[in-house]
Amino acid sequence: MKTYHMYHTESISAESKLKEAEKQEEKQIGRDPVFNIQMEEKHQRRRSVKKIEKMKEK
């Protein structure tokens, strides 16, 4: 059975891999900086939602 710490570590790892993949895609396509800012805001919202859900569980 996995512990919270293990799930949390996997989540952080997955987020960093996603960010790295987005950076690589951005380099290949050459996207504008406005899109990058929107993606960062989207990630921040996701993190906030996850934190709220975890607080509700406790």
C-alpha positions as CSV (number, residue, x, y, z in Angstrom):
1,M,0.0,0.0,0.0
2,K,1.4,3.4,-1.0
3,T,1.7,6.2,1.5
4,Y,0.8,9.8,1.0
5,H,4.5,10.6,0.7
6,M,4.9,8.2,-2.2
7,Y,1.8,9.6,-4.0
8,H,3.0,13.1,-3.4
9,T,6.5,12.3,-4.8
10,E,5.0,10.7,-7.9
11,S,2.8,13.8,-8.4
12,I,5.7,16.2,-8.2
13,S,7.7,14.0,-10.5
14,A,4.9,13.9,-13.1
15,E,4.5,17.7,-12.9
16,S,8.2,18.3,-13.5
17,K,8.1,15.9,-16.5
18,L,5.1,17.7,-17.9
19,K,6.8,21.1,-17.5
20,E,10.0,19.8,-19.2
21,A,7.9,18.4,-22.1
22,E,6.1,21.7,-22.5
23,K,9.4,23.5,-22.6
24,Q,10.8,21.2,-25.2
25,E,7.6,21.6,-27.3
26,E,7.9,25.4,-26.9
27,K,11.4,25.3,-28.2
28,Q,10.4,23.3,-31.2
29,I,7.3,25.3,-32.1
30,G,8.6,28.7,-30.9
31,R,5.4,29.7,-29.1
32,D,4.8,33.3,-27.9
33,P,5.4,34.2,-24.2
34,V,1.7,35.0,-23.6
35,F,0.9,31.4,-24.1
36,N,3.6,30.3,-21.6
37,I,2.1,32.7,-19.0
38,Q,-1.3,31.2,-19.5
39,M,0.1,27.7,-19.0
40,E,1.8,28.7,-15.8
41,E,-1.5,30.2,-14.5
42,K,-3.2,26.9,-15.4
43,H,-0.6,24.9,-13.4
44,Q,-1.0,27.2,-10.4
45,R,-4.8,26.7,-10.5
46,R,-4.3,22.9,-10.6
47,R,-2.0,23.0,-7.6
48,S,-4.4,25.1,-5.7
49,V,-7.3,22.7,-6.4
50,K,-5.2,19.8,-5.4
51,K,-4.2,21.5,-2.1
52,I,-7.8,22.3,-1.4
53,E,-8.9,18.7,-2.1
54,K,-6.2,17.4,0.3
55,M,-7.3,19.8,3.0
56,K,-10.9,18.6,2.6
57,E,-9.7,14.9,3.0
58,K,-8.1,15.8,6.3
